[in-house]
Amino acid sequence: MEALRYIFWVFCLVQIITVNGKPDFATSFQFSSTTSISRLSNDISTLFASMDDELHFMLSGSIPDSETQRQLLAGFSEDFGVRGRAVTDQLAASASSMSSMGTTLGMVLTAYNQLVVYFNSNANNFLGLTNIEVGSYAAREFYNGLVRLVTSLPAVRVAVQMLQASLQTATTEEDVSRDVLRSLIRALQQLKAHLPLLVYTFQRIGVNIQTADIYMVLFNQDLQTLSSDFMDEVVAFNGQLAAFETAVGITFVSVEEMFDNAGTQLDTELTGDVESQTNFMQLQTELKTFTSDRSMFLQGMGEAMLPVSTNYQQSLEYAVTNTYYVDGSYTLDFLALELVMQLITSGVYDRLCYNKYAALVADLPSLGRIRLNECFHTELPRLRKLQKLIQTYTLMVSYDVEDLLLNLKPCRSEYAASDCLSVIAAFYTQLYAARASDSAARTENFFTSALSASLNRVGLCFTRTNFFTFQNLVPSLEQGMRSCPRLS
C-alpha cells in the first residue's frame, strides 16, 4: 500500500514539473530562443495589425475619387494584414502550445499558405489599380514594399518547416539544432525589418487622404462664407456712401433754404420808404429771381448727386457679386483641389511640397477679403474729401445771400439816396452773372463726375486685384506646385 502511494506521488510530481516548465512547440523540450521567437512574432503581428490603422475613416466627398482610393487601400491592407498576422499569431501561439506537436506548426504553415494564395490572387491587381487610382509614386512604393516582404516570407516558411522536421525526429532537446532555431529567428528579424516599409506606405497615404480631405473641407467652408463676407464689406462701404449722400444732401438743403428764406424776406421786409426807390419793383423782382435761381440750382445739384450715388451703390453690389474675384480660367477651389490631389498621389518626400503651398493656397479667400477691404479703404478718404469739397462749395455759395438783407438795410432808411437800391442790386446782378446756368451746370457736372470717377477707381482696383490673383499669383502657385514633386 505504501508503495502504491509512492508511485502515485511520483507520477503527480512529474506531471506538475512538466506543466510548470511550459514546454515549447507542444513538446517536452524547452529552448532558450523560444522567448525571442515569441517576441518577434508578436512584434510582426502588431505591424500587420497596424497596416490599415489610418485607412478607416469617413470622407466628406470634397475630393473626387478619394473614397475609391481609400477603399482600395483599406480593403487590401486589411485582408493582407489579417492573413499576415495569422501566420505570426500562430507561430507565437505554437511556441507555448499544449496541443500535439504535429499540428501546432502545421497551423503556421497553413496560415502561411493562405497568405500566399491571397497574395498571388490579389497583389498584381492591387498594384495595377493603385497605379490608376492613386498614381505611380504610390504604386512604386507598394511594389517595393511587397517585393521586400515576399523575399522575407519564404525564409520564415523554410525555417518553420525545418523546425517542424527537427522536432518530429528529436528525442531530446539536444537533437534540435540551435542553427534551426537561429534560422527562424533570423527569418523573423528580416521580416520585421522589411515589413515597416509596406506598413508605412499604407499609413502615409491614409494620413495624406485624411489630411487632404480635412484641408478641402476647411477650404470650402472658408470659401462658402466668402460671398457673404464680400457683401458685408459692400454694405459697410455703401453705408459710408449713404452717409456721404445724407451729409451732402443736408448741406444743399440748408443753403437752399437760406436762399428761399431770403426771397421771402425780400417780400416781407422791403417795405416802407424803400418802395419809393427808383425802379423798386423791377429791382425787387431781380433780387427775388437771384435767390430763387440759386435755390433751384442747389436743389438741382442735390438731385443730380442722388442717382449717381444710388448707381454707385448698385454698381458695387453687382461688381462684387458678379465680377470681383472671379475669373474664367480658374475657380478659387481649383488650386486647393490640385494641391490635395497631388498630396494623395505624391511620393514619400513630396509632403514637403504640400507643407510649402498649403498655407499659400488657404490664404486665397482671405486675400480676396483683404484686397476688397483695401479697395474700399483707399477710396473712403477720397470720398470724404469730395464731401468736404461740396460742403465748402455750398458754403461759398451761401455767402452770396448771407448778407443780402444786411446790405439792403441802408436803402430802407428814409434818408437813403433814391438810387441806393439800384446800386446795391447791381452787385447781385454781377453775382448772378458769375453763377450763370452754364457755369453752374459745369459745377454740377464736376461733382457728379467726381463721384462717378470714384466708382471707376474702385472698379479699377477690383480689376487689378483679379489680374494680380488669377493672372499672376494662381498660375505661379500652380506651376510651382506641379514642378515641386519633380524637384524632390
Secondary structure, DSSP 8 states (H G I E B T S, - for coil): -HHHHHHHHHHHHHHHHHHHT--STTSS---TTHHHHHHHHHHHHHHHHTTTTTS-----S-STTHHHHHHHHHHHHHHHHHHHHHHHHHHHHHHT--S-HHHHHHHHHHHHHHHHHHHHHHHHHHHHHHHHHT-HHHHHHHHHHHHHHHHHHHHHHHHHHHHHHHHHH-SSGGGS-HHHHHHHHHHHHHHHHHHHHHHHHHHHHHHHHHHHHHHHHHHHHHHHTHHHHHHHHHHHHHHHHHHHHHHHHHHHHHHHHHHHHHHHHHHHTS-GGGGGSTTHHHHHHHHHHHHHHHHHHHHHHHHHHHHHHHHHHHHHHHHHHHTTT--SS--HHHHHHHHHHHHHH--TTTHHHHHHHHHHHHTHHHHHHHHHHHHHHHHHHHHHHHHHHHHHHHHHHHHHHHTHHHHHGGGGSTT--TTHHHHHHHHHHHHHHHT-HHHHHHHHHHHHHHHHHHHHHHHHHHHHHHIIIIIIIHHHHHHHHHHHHHH-
